[in-house]
Amino acid sequence: INPDPARSAYIELRTVQSVLKMERRVFGFFFFFSMIPLLNAARTIPSVGPVVVALLNTMTNHAVLIYLGVVASACFLVTLTFHVGFGSDVEEWGTVPNAFKNLFHTPFIETWDGLQ
């Protein structure tokens, strides 16, 4: 963003921040998925190979996928409960996606000030 000294237009800071956040998220998404093909090549490295094999086996294990499904279901139910309970009073819990995001951030101390 280049400011134009001839104009006195105001650029809202929140808009710029949201664009930068989205840019970071998109970069992180693409970076993560660009590293996945390198996992098979990393199996041959002696110090990294066993860790990669263990991670791949864990991610594809049937019991782990069932556990993740149960935890995701529980988080979804708690999200709906918080949305119904607090959605009309607190703006951050007003929609189901925002309620899920705030439920995820609730254990972190920085979030408590923003939820009041």
Helices and strands as residue ranges (DSSP letters): H 13-35, H 38-42, H 49-59, H 62-86, G 91-93, H 96-105, H 109-114
